[in-house]
């Protein structure tokens, strides 16, 4: 993360696997808040002992509202720097070039292919959290990032309502690019 330009990589140490995040976010076990207050060494010890032994996903009650306690953390600028790093390090002659194609599989955005020659997407969501980050190349050759993040501490997010809002914002911004 530091190499990609994340301003606070310590926010994500240790870097959680999806499994670890899910186990920590179990509402019944109440591990998320104590974990969030631990020093890095104590977090690693908990992950390597107690969390590593857990395997019963059927008994989990994952708390999607605990995104402020156990999650992967970055700002929009961190994501912009990460996407730009990917752009600069996945050219046709580089080993990770296929990553660009992977980012185009599900873009969640309707972008005119005549205007936008590349649209890549990385997002994430939970019931109360929605993050979308796009890497775009305009026909003029310039690269851009576009980000929409939304969280609702009071309840679930309705992605069907946010979709048209996202599209409208993108179209307003895209209309300014010449």
VENKA-V588136 format. One record per residue. N is the residue number from 1. SS is DSSP state (H for helix, E for strand, L for the rest). BURIAL is + if it has 9 or more other ideal C-beta (glycine too) atoms within 8 Angstrom, else -. Layout:
n->{N | N}
ss->{SS | SS}
burial->{BURIAL | BURIAL}
This chain:
n->{1 | 2 | 3 | 4 | 5 | 6 | 7 | 8 | 9 | 10 | 11 | 12 | 13 | 14 | 15 | 16 | 17 | 18 | 19 | 20 | 21 | 22 | 23 | 24 | 25 | 26 | 27 | 28 | 29 | 30 | 31 | 32 | 33 | 34 | 35 | 36 | 37 | 38 | 39 | 40 | 41 | 42 | 43 | 44 | 45 | 46 | 47 | 48 | 49 | 50 | 51 | 52 | 53 | 54 | 55 | 56 | 57 | 58 | 59 | 60 | 61 | 62 | 63 | 64 | 65 | 66 | 67 | 68 | 69 | 70 | 71 | 72 | 73 | 74 | 75 | 76 | 77 | 78 | 79 | 80 | 81 | 82 | 83 | 84 | 85 | 86 | 87 | 88 | 89 | 90 | 91 | 92 | 93 | 94 | 95 | 96 | 97 | 98 | 99 | 100 | 101 | 102 | 103 | 104 | 105 | 106 | 107 | 108 | 109 | 110 | 111 | 112 | 113 | 114 | 115 | 116 | 117 | 118 | 119 | 120 | 121 | 122 | 123 | 124 | 125 | 126 | 127 | 128 | 129 | 130 | 131 | 132 | 133 | 134 | 135 | 136 | 137 | 138 | 139 | 140 | 141 | 142 | 143 | 144 | 145 | 146 | 147 | 148 | 149 | 150 | 151 | 152 | 153 | 154 | 155 | 156 | 157 | 158 | 159 | 160 | 161 | 162 | 163 | 164 | 165 | 166 | 167 | 168 | 169 | 170 | 171 | 172 | 173 | 174 | 175 | 176 | 177 | 178}
ss->{L | L | L | L | L | L | L | L | H | H | H | H | L | L | L | L | L | H | H | H | H | H | H | H | L | E | L | L | L | L | L | H | H | H | H | H | L | L | L | H | H | H | H | H | H | H | H | H | L | L | H | H | H | L | L | L | H | H | H | L | L | E | L | H | H | H | H | H | L | L | L | L | L | L | L | H | H | H | H | H | H | H | H | H | H | H | H | H | L | L | L | L | L | L | L | L | L | H | H | H | H | H | H | L | L | L | L | L | L | L | L | L | L | L | L | E | E | E | E | E | E | E | E | E | E | E | L | L | E | E | E | E | E | E | E | E | E | E | L | L | L | L | E | E | E | E | E | E | E | E | E | L | L | L | L | L | L | L | H | H | H | H | H | H | H | H | H | H | H | H | H | H | H | H | L | L | L | L}
burial->{+ | - | - | + | + | + | - | - | - | - | - | + | - | - | - | + | - | - | - | + | + | + | + | + | + | + | + | - | - | - | + | + | + | - | + | + | - | + | - | + | - | - | + | + | - | + | + | - | - | - | + | - | - | - | - | - | - | - | - | + | - | - | + | + | - | + | + | - | + | + | + | - | - | + | - | + | - | + | + | + | + | + | + | + | + | + | + | - | - | + | - | - | - | - | - | - | + | - | + | + | - | - | + | + | - | - | + | - | + | - | + | - | - | - | + | + | - | + | + | + | + | - | + | - | - | - | - | + | + | + | + | + | + | + | + | + | + | + | - | - | - | - | + | + | + | + | + | + | - | + | + | + | - | - | - | - | + | - | - | - | - | + | + | - | - | + | + | - | + | + | - | - | + | + | - | - | + | -}
